[in-house]
Amino acid sequence: MKLSEKVASMALSPIRKFAPIAKEREEQGVKIYYLNIGQPDIETPSCFVEAIQSFDEDVIEYANSQGLDPLVDAICDYFESYGMHYEKEDIMITNGGSEALSMVYNCILNPGDNILVPEPYYTNYDAFVAMTSGYIKPITTSPEEGYFFADAEKIEKCIDENTKAICLPAPGNPTGRTLSLDDIRVICEVAEKHDLWIIADEVYREFVYDGGEMTSFGMLPEFADRVVIVDSISKRYSSCGARIGFIVTKNKDMQEGLMKIAQGRLCVPTLEQIGATELFRLPKSYYDEVCAEYESRRDAAYAEISKIPGVVCQKPGGSFYLMAKLPVDNAEDFLLFMLHDFEDNGETVMFTPAEGFYATEGLGKEEIRIAYVLNAKDMARSAELIRLGIEAYNNRK
Ligand SMILES: Cc1ncc(COP(=O)(O)O)c(C=O)c1O
């Protein structure tokens, strides 16, 4: 018996693959700071669990395939509060942003089609695209340019006759790159000129720092028919395990296609949808507090990382990731050194080597991604450990 070529072409997540080594070291008594995964430690707002606790039906029934009405209404109100108007039928609730991406790709891609994605990019896009037998064509960006890609010429060079969409996370994972409304317009105009879909992955929408503007592809209604927004409660409300995401689009054909897939998978968990509804009713001050916390973590990490001689790192404006090009020959080797051989006062650190975030062979070898998901003190210590580790690693060689 054989597995499909699709599955054979897929790889294990570079974000998770070093976890067993870290665990082994931990068992030897070394403290590890985990900066490899976008799992926030911020407390999930209590209204989520309280809403589920007050569920008093006798049976947990299937929900409808689109998603529970109160949740869909709450999401429409949430967008309205930012001046973006959506009707109920423009929303589809999904099992996390992950299923949202998978459903959208399946609606758009035939075998051999491609979507453009700025690299470095969120590696799980690879898995979802591979399941369609399509592929990702990267728009290459660099740490020296702060991972900037909203340039018409740069994007157009990558388009070919099999290109169906431009897909991008904004703010970015792994880059933390944010987009201004002007950047969004540039991308939309290219998409319109070449008749492409735009898949705007906005799961980090509110995570914008330094007083920067929160933007969305939903803010330019003239492009609404080609824009498909992918969203999730995972990061916004620190609810990764709830697995509630959603798709927002005014394109009726897309909604019809999505519904066919949604009916096939029946529904999204009923109780989690009830909890999620309350999250969307939180006041805006919730985001202000959470963003202030992440901003202080970013500042703590950046202050230490930028002290490393020879490092290339521009302060990221959003999401909760920081990419850095380090003065090491190979970031994966460096991580293995940190996990196997390095410690300072019984502590070391785990991060993600960035090569796996690139589709282009050979890129990202010296880059790492750190997720600032620990408090500011721990972020500063983790970044210090990276700095000390580089010295030890390069002296060893
Ligand atoms: C850019 C981006 N999109 C989508 C997701 C998936 O989110 P979810 O937990 O909602 O499936 C993630 C998770 O890390 C992400 O970083």
The ligand as a Gaussian input file, in Angstrom:
#p B3LYP/6-31G(d) Opt

LIG

0 1
 C       -0.850000      33.757000       9.679000
 C       -1.665000      32.669000      10.292000
 N       -2.787000      32.265000       9.689000
 C       -3.557000      31.283000      10.193000
 C       -3.196000      30.657000      11.367000
 C       -4.070000      29.533000      11.873000
 O       -4.819000      29.947000      12.929000
 P       -5.909000      29.011000      13.638000
 O       -5.397000      28.694000      14.986000
 O       -7.118000      29.871000      13.681000
 O       -6.123000      27.810000      12.795000
 C       -2.037000      31.031000      12.033000
 C       -1.615000      30.349000      13.264000
 O       -0.523000      30.486000      13.760000
 C       -1.251000      32.078000      11.494000
 O       -0.133000      32.492000      12.090000

